[in-house]
Amino acid sequence: MSKLIYLDNAATTKTAPEVVEAMLPYFSEHYGNPSSIYGFAAANKDVITKSREEIASVIGAQSNEIYFTAGGSEADNWALKATVEAYGKKGKHIITSKIEHHAILHTCEYLQQQGVEVTYLDVDENGVVDLEQLKASIREDTILISIMYANNEIGTIQPIREIGKIAHEHGILFHTDAVQAFGQIPIDVNECHIDMLSSSGHKLNGPKGIGFLYIRKGVKIRSFIHGGAQERKRRAGTENVPGIVGFGAAAERAENTMQERMEKETELRDYLIARIEKEIPYCRLNGDRTKRLPNNVNFSFRFVEGESLLIMLDMKGICASSGSACTSGSLDPSHVLLAIGLPHEIAHGSLRMTLSEETTKEDLDYVVESLKEIVGTLRKMSPLYEDFIKKQNK
Ligand SMILES: *Cc1c(COP(=O)(O)O)cnc(C)c1O
């Protein structure tokens, strides 16, 4: 079995060859610690600055507003915990949504144990937050609104500009987890009134273990890791120079190819959605049809178990992911699919396929043919499906 069709780009992406190439010298020849005085090492300061500039330009920020972290999870933790520390005197209320990544939700749960109050906004059946509910949730003591830019499971893009406007009209800080959006769709932190933004290298063909938190100038956020003076004393630790160089190269590459990639992926995404809807009965597209990441396809198939689907797709060389969270040792289906109102049994039959710039129409034709066969096989084994068909034929 040599065929491999990788449709799990929301989980991670292939590091682009030119990114690897840009990184390599920083493991070997240029291994110096950027904090050292002698020229051999201090030159590495300049490459860090260059990466910071490349990244800042993608979101309309200034380079000194970009703080490197060890990934998206760290950036999310930092934004929430340090805001509570710095603004705790003003209040202890945070507003977020029910469909955030666990890096946000579990941090919120932790903060609740520390006495912080958290409002979790509902989303509609397409996964969009309700702006009226957001406004109604704002209190005197609200210090932060944290809403993800685009959802990692169902691809829904939030009305970020409107949310940012509401936050600023009320003098509340606005953070967005943009891990799925950065480098995939255009972002402007000024137009959208974003005060903090999290991102991660490995979701845009960069290396794993490197991310950043954008912190708007003037936001009083505390340092997250205490130690040396790196990252303007806000995040100590010897810089991950190869990671930073790779992230910079990936960001530059993503910016240059964004328009073309968006068009190509959107076309293929809609082709895949249309074929599945036409050729496989009793399925439901999850997420908003248009306010959607260009590479995200998420379906629920009735009378099918997501895990069985994944295993059988794997046998055909297709890598995808399921909405149900059995992999994490829990029998509950994904919190995102429940939040959009899917009943448990339908959420359990969910499949996420996230395309890349390398995905071809031929790949998707093979995927649809495989899916038709697998869904058919699994339904044949389902007593629920048998009953359902009997009732239909009455
Ligand atoms: C992947 C992801 C994260 C976590 O990023 P890491 O770099 O893997 O820690 C956070 N939020 C979202 C929306 C993600 O997709």
The ligand as an SDF file (V2000), in Angstrom:
LIG
                    3D

 15 15  0  0  0  0  0  0  0  0999 V2000
   -3.5340   23.2890   16.6790 C   0  0  0  0  0  0  0  0  0  0  0  0
   -4.3180   24.3060   17.4080 C   0  0  0  0  0  0  0  0  0  0  0  0
   -3.8680   24.8450   18.6360 C   0  0  0  0  0  0  0  0  0  0  0  0
   -2.6300   24.3340   19.3160 C   0  0  0  0  0  0  0  0  0  0  0  0
   -1.4410   24.6960   18.6720 O   0  0  0  0  0  0  0  0  0  0  0  0
   -0.0920   23.8900   19.0230 P   0  0  0  0  0  0  0  0  0  0  0  0
    0.9690   24.6440   18.3090 O   0  0  0  0  0  0  0  0  0  0  0  0
   -0.2840   22.5160   18.4990 O   0  0  0  0  0  0  0  0  0  0  0  0
    0.0680   23.9470   20.4980 O   0  0  0  0  0  0  0  0  0  0  0  0
   -4.6290   25.8240   19.2350 C   0  0  0  0  0  0  0  0  0  0  0  0
   -5.7620   26.2670   18.6740 N   0  0  0  0  0  0  0  0  0  0  0  0
   -6.2150   25.8030   17.5040 C   0  0  0  0  0  0  0  0  0  0  0  0
   -7.4620   26.3630   16.9250 C   0  0  0  0  0  0  0  0  0  0  0  0
   -5.5160   24.8030   16.8270 C   0  0  0  0  0  0  0  0  0  0  0  0
   -5.9850   24.3220   15.6830 O   0  0  0  0  0  0  0  0  0  0  0  0
  1  2  1  0
  2  3  1  0
  2 14  2  0
  3  4  1  0
  3 10  2  0
  4  5  1  0
  5  6  1  0
  6  7  2  0
  6  8  1  0
  6  9  1  0
 10 11  1  0
 11 12  2  0
 12 13  1  0
 12 14  1  0
 14 15  1  0
M  END
$$$$
